[in-house]
Amino acid sequence: MLLLAVAAACGSDRLREGDDVVLKGPFEQLGETFTYVTSVRELSDGAVIVTDPREQKIVLGRFGDSLVQMVGRRGAGPEEWSTAVALHPLGGDSSVQADPTTRRLIYFDGSRVAASAPPEVATRAHALGMLQGASADGSLFSMRAPAPSTVGPRDLTPNDSLALVRIATTSDRADTIAMLRDAPGRVHARREADGTFRDFALSRPAMAVSEIFAVFPDGWVAIARLEPYRVDWIDSFGQMHLGEPIPIVPRMFDARTREQYLARHRRAIEQLETAPAEVREVLGTRYAEFPREVPPFDASSLVAGMDGRLYVRRAEPGFASHTRYDVVDRTGALARLALPSDARLVTATREHLYVVRRDSLDVEYLRR
């Protein structure tokens, strides 16, 4: 198998920075283009379901076939989806999607929209709009931050935390199974004219990252931790297994790194200059405040492989020669994988890596 070959080539607890297996191919390419792929769901017959929320499309495709077909219909009906957000695998070919527009959970049987759960279902309401994983027994997983306790600005410190919550849909029970360290930032809680709490905005400095998690179909959960950088595991019985620190070379966020970061985000900065003042105030923090060190991973970097391994994309402030991943299994064995700089891993199964390549026109292509 491809992934076993990668692990055998570099599986060692004495890996150094740069000890990467560079993945070059061979590959197959799906006959469809995308703007931003958020999930790839491989089905048992080899077909894939791909979600692209920017183009608002969910398609079913087969490698080697130049045609794809739309999955279901967009709408608010019982067999429709409203927003093309990511699909999370359940058992077999079934999947679930948390629709933030209609506040429903949408269940898929293969490429067919099979059912939806209304927003009044209490257990599912915990995950709506922020579902981040699911397991084959139907459990849902989300990460929740406490509501602001005061009105006005407040800095987030290393003592602030997020709750990793597992929702058992068969028992109407939601349990906090771990606490995760929040990213640095500032909460701007706003009030109405009469002084009552209205809403809040959240600003983050450059490359701010919290501890994050990924869910595997068998119910295991992997948590990417900070200080020290490591991967902890929660097994299907709820027991925590602490990981060993992963060796990395710290990188200072110096003046050169800052220039690389700003150059990489030049287009976003230009777009921000024409945004409303309130938006510039919140989002501008990403390009005006900088950390002391480059974090080990970024905020959307985890892929829970169907082979039981966790793929952690390393943070890169500027333009790099490769996109690098730490590959960690449940015993703590470490491998390192490198993709071309214009590529990112979306899904890993026992037989395939699903990789998105982006061209100079910002068009994405899915390769296997």
C-alpha positions in Angstrom: 0.0 0.0 0.0 1.1 3.5 -0.7 0.8 4.8 2.9 2.6 1.8 4.4 5.5 2.5 2.0 5.7 6.1 3.1 5.8 5.0 6.8 8.4 2.3 6.1 10.6 4.8 4.3 10.8 7.3 7.1 9.2 5.7 10.2 11.6 6.6 13.0 11.5 8.4 16.4 14.7 10.1 15.4 13.5 11.9 12.4 15.0 15.3 11.7 13.6 18.4 9.9 13.8 17.7 6.2 13.6 13.9 6.5 10.6 14.0 4.1 9.3 11.5 1.6 8.4 13.7 -1.4 5.2 12.4 -3.1 5.4 12.9 -6.9 2.9 10.3 -8.3 1.7 8.5 -10.3 -1.7 10.1 -10.0 -5.2 10.3 -11.6 -7.0 13.6 -11.9 -10.8 14.1 -11.6 -12.5 15.6 -14.7 -13.8 18.7 -12.9 -12.4 22.0 -11.6 -13.1 23.6 -8.3 -12.6 26.9 -6.4 -12.1 25.5 -2.9 -12.4 21.8 -2.0 -13.3 21.2 1.6 -14.0 17.5 1.7 -13.6 14.4 -0.4 -15.7 11.3 0.6 -14.5 8.1 -1.0 -17.3 5.5 -1.5 -16.9 1.8 -1.5 -17.2 1.5 -5.3 -14.3 4.0 -5.8 -16.4 7.0 -6.6 -15.9 10.2 -4.7 -18.2 13.0 -3.4 -16.5 16.4 -3.5 -17.8 19.6 -1.7 -17.0 23.1 -2.8 -18.8 25.8 -0.7 -17.4 28.7 -2.8 -19.1 27.4 -5.9 -21.9 25.9 -3.9 -21.7 22.5 -5.4 -21.6 18.9 -4.2 -20.6 16.5 -7.0 -20.1 12.8 -7.5 -17.2 11.8 -9.8 -15.1 8.8 -10.8 -11.4 9.0 -11.7 -10.9 8.1 -15.4 -14.3 9.6 -16.3 -14.4 13.2 -17.6 -18.0 13.7 -16.3 -19.3 14.4 -12.8 -22.9 14.7 -11.6 -24.5 16.9 -9.0 -25.4 15.2 -5.7 -29.0 16.0 -4.7 -30.4 19.4 -5.1 -29.8 22.7 -3.4 -32.7 23.9 -1.2 -34.4 23.6 2.2 -36.5 20.5 1.4 -36.3 17.1 3.2 -34.0 15.6 0.5 -32.1 18.8 -0.3 -29.0 20.5 1.0 -28.6 24.2 1.4 -24.9 24.9 1.7 -22.1 22.8 0.3 -20.2 22.4 3.5 -17.9 19.4 4.3 -19.2 15.9 4.6 -18.1 13.8 7.6 -17.9 10.0 7.2 -20.1 7.7 9.3 -20.3 3.9 8.9 -20.1 2.3 5.4 -21.0 4.9 2.7 -23.1 7.1 4.9 -22.0 10.7 5.8 -23.4 13.7 7.7 -23.3 17.4 7.0 -24.2 20.3 9.4 -26.0 22.9 7.3 -25.4 26.3 8.8 -28.1 28.0 6.7 -31.1 25.8 7.6 -29.7 24.6 11.0 -30.2 21.0 10.0 -28.1 17.9 10.0 -28.2 16.3 6.5 -27.5 12.6 6.3 -26.2 11.1 3.0 -26.5 7.4 2.0 -23.7 7.3 -0.6 -24.5 10.1 -3.0 -28.2 10.3 -2.0 -29.6 12.7 0.5 -31.3 10.3 2.8 -32.7 12.2 5.7 -32.4 15.4 7.7 -32.7 16.2 11.4 -34.7 19.3 12.4 -33.1 22.0 14.6 -35.3 21.2 17.6 -33.5 17.9 18.1 -31.6 18.9 21.2 -28.6 16.7 20.9 -27.9 17.8 17.3 -28.4 21.4 18.2 -25.1 21.3 20.1 -23.2 20.6 16.9 -25.2 22.6 14.3 -23.0 25.2 12.6 -19.8 23.9 14.2 -19.8 20.2 13.6 -16.1 19.1 13.2 -16.4 15.3 13.1 -18.5 12.2 13.4 -17.9 8.5 14.0 -19.5 5.3 12.7 -21.8 5.0 15.8 -23.4 8.3 14.9 -21.7 10.4 17.6 -21.0 14.0 16.6 -18.1 16.1 17.7 -17.7 19.9 18.1 -15.5 22.4 19.7 -17.2 25.1 21.8 -15.8 28.3 23.3 -17.4 29.9 26.3 -19.6 33.0 25.7 -18.0 36.3 26.5 -18.6 37.1 30.2 -18.1 40.8 29.9 -18.9 43.5 27.3 -16.0 45.2 25.7 -12.6 44.0 24.6 -10.8 41.2 26.4 -7.5 39.5 25.5 -7.3 35.8 25.2 -4.4 34.2 27.1 -2.9 30.7 27.3 -5.3 30.1 30.2 -8.3 30.3 27.9 -9.6 27.0 26.7 -12.1 25.3 24.3 -14.3 22.3 25.1 -14.2 19.3 22.8 -17.7 17.9 23.0 -19.0 14.5 21.9 -22.8 14.3 21.3 -24.3 10.9 21.5 -27.4 11.0 19.2 -28.8 7.8 20.7 -29.0 9.1 24.3 -29.5 12.9 24.0 -26.2 13.3 25.9 -23.4 15.8 25.3 -20.1 15.2 27.1 -16.9 17.3 27.3 -14.2 14.8 26.6 -11.1 17.2 26.6 -10.1 20.8 27.0 -8.1 22.4 24.3 -5.9 25.5 24.5 -7.4 28.5 22.7 -5.4 30.6 20.2 -4.3 34.1 21.2 -6.5 36.9 20.2 -9.0 39.5 21.4 -12.7 39.2 21.9 -14.7 42.3 21.1 -18.1 41.9 22.9 -20.6 44.5 21.8 -23.7 45.9 23.5 -27.0 47.4 22.4 -27.9 51.0 23.1 -29.5 50.0 26.4 -26.2 48.3 27.5 -27.3 44.7 27.0 -25.0 42.2 25.2 -25.6 42.0 21.4 -22.8 39.9 19.8 -19.0 39.7 19.6 -16.2 39.8 17.1 -13.0 37.9 17.4 -9.6 39.2 16.1 -6.5 37.0 15.9 -2.8 37.9 15.2 -0.9 36.4 12.3 -0.9 32.6 12.3 -2.7 32.3 15.6 -3.6 28.7 16.2 -5.5 26.8 18.9 -5.1 23.1 19.8 -7.2 21.3 17.3 -8.7 17.8 16.8 -9.8 15.3 14.2 -12.2 12.4 14.5 -11.8 8.9 13.0 -14.7 6.7 11.9 -14.0 4.1 14.7 -14.5 6.8 17.3 -10.9 7.6 18.1 -10.0 11.3 18.4 -6.6 12.9 17.8 -5.6 16.2 19.4 -2.7 18.3 18.0 -1.2 20.0 21.1 1.0 23.0 21.6 3.9 23.5 24.0 5.1 20.9 23.5 4.0 20.0 20.0 2.6 16.5 20.2 -0.5 14.4 19.3 -2.7 13.0 22.1 -5.3 10.3 21.4 -8.7 9.6 22.9 -9.7 6.0 22.2 -13.3 4.9 21.5 -13.8 4.2 25.2 -12.9 7.8 26.2 -9.5 7.0 27.6 -6.7 9.6 27.0 -3.3 8.5 25.6 -0.6 11.2 25.9 1.8 11.5 23.0 5.5 12.2 23.1 6.8 15.6 21.9 7.4 15.7 18.1 10.9 17.0 17.3 10.9 20.3 15.3 13.3 23.1 14.9 11.8 26.3 16.3 11.5 29.2 13.8 11.5 32.8 15.0 9.0 35.1 13.4 11.7 37.7 12.5 11.6 40.6 10.1 12.4 38.4 7.0 9.6 35.9 8.0 7.2 38.8 8.4 8.0 40.1 4.9 7.4 36.6 3.5 4.1 36.3 5.4 2.8 39.6 4.1 3.9 38.8 0.5 2.1 35.5 0.7 -1.1 37.3 1.8 -0.8 40.3 -0.5 -4.0 39.7 -2.3 -6.0 39.3 0.9 -4.5 42.5 2.3 -5.4 44.4 -0.9 -9.0 43.2 -0.6 -9.2 44.1 3.0 -8.3 47.7 2.2 -11.7 48.2 0.5 -13.7 46.4 3.3 -15.8 48.3 5.8 -14.0 49.8 8.8 -15.4 47.3 11.2 -14.2 44.4 9.1 -10.7 46.0 8.7 -10.5 46.4 12.5 -11.1 42.7 13.2 -9.4 41.0 10.2 -6.5 43.5 10.0 -5.0 42.1 13.1 -3.8 39.1 11.0 -1.5 41.4 9.1 -0.4 43.8 11.9 0.4 41.6 14.9 2.9 38.8 14.8 3.9 35.9 17.1 7.4 35.4 18.5 7.7 32.0 16.9 6.1 30.3 13.9 3.6 27.7 15.3 4.1 24.0 14.4 0.8 23.7 12.5 -2.0 26.0 11.3 -5.7 26.2 12.2 -7.1 23.9 9.5 -4.3 21.4 9.1 -5.5 18.0 10.3 -6.6 15.0 8.2 -7.8 11.9 9.9 -6.7 9.1 7.6 -8.8 6.0 7.1 -5.6 4.1 7.8 -5.7 5.3 11.4 -2.9 7.9 11.0 -3.2 11.6 11.6 -1.7 14.0 9.0 -0.7 17.3 10.4 0.2 20.1 7.9 3.1 22.2 9.2 2.6 25.9 9.3 4.5 27.9 6.7 4.4 31.8 6.9 5.8 32.4 3.4 6.3 30.7 0.0 7.8 27.3 0.6 9.3 24.6 -1.7 6.9 22.0 -0.4 3.8 21.5 1.7 5.0 19.3 4.6 3.0 16.9 6.8 3.9 15.1 10.0 2.2 11.7 9.9 1.5 10.2 13.4 0.0 6.9 14.2 -1.6 5.7 17.5 1.6 4.2 18.8 3.4 7.6 18.3 5.4 6.5 15.3 6.3 9.4 13.1 6.7 9.8 9.4 7.1 12.9 7.3 5.5 13.6 3.9 6.1 16.4 1.4 3.7 17.5 -1.4 4.4 20.1 -4.1 4.1 23.7 -2.7 0.8 24.3 -4.6 -0.9 21.1 -3.2 -2.7 20.2 0.0 -3.9 16.9 1.3 -7.7 16.6 1.7 -8.4 12.9 2.4 -6.3 9.8 3.1 -7.7 6.3 2.7 -6.0 2.9 3.0 -5.2 2.9 -0.7 -5.1 6.5 -1.8 -4.1 10.1 -1.0 -6.5 12.7 -2.3 -4.6 15.9 -3.1 -5.8 19.2 -4.3 -3.5 21.2 -6.7 -4.1 24.9 -7.2 -2.9 26.6 -10.5 -1.8 30.2 -11.1 -5.4 31.2 -11.8 -6.5 29.8 -8.4 -8.4 26.9 -10.0 -8.3 23.7 -8.1 -7.9 20.2 -9.4 -8.4 17.0 -7.4 -5.8 14.2 -7.8 -5.6 10.7 -6.4 
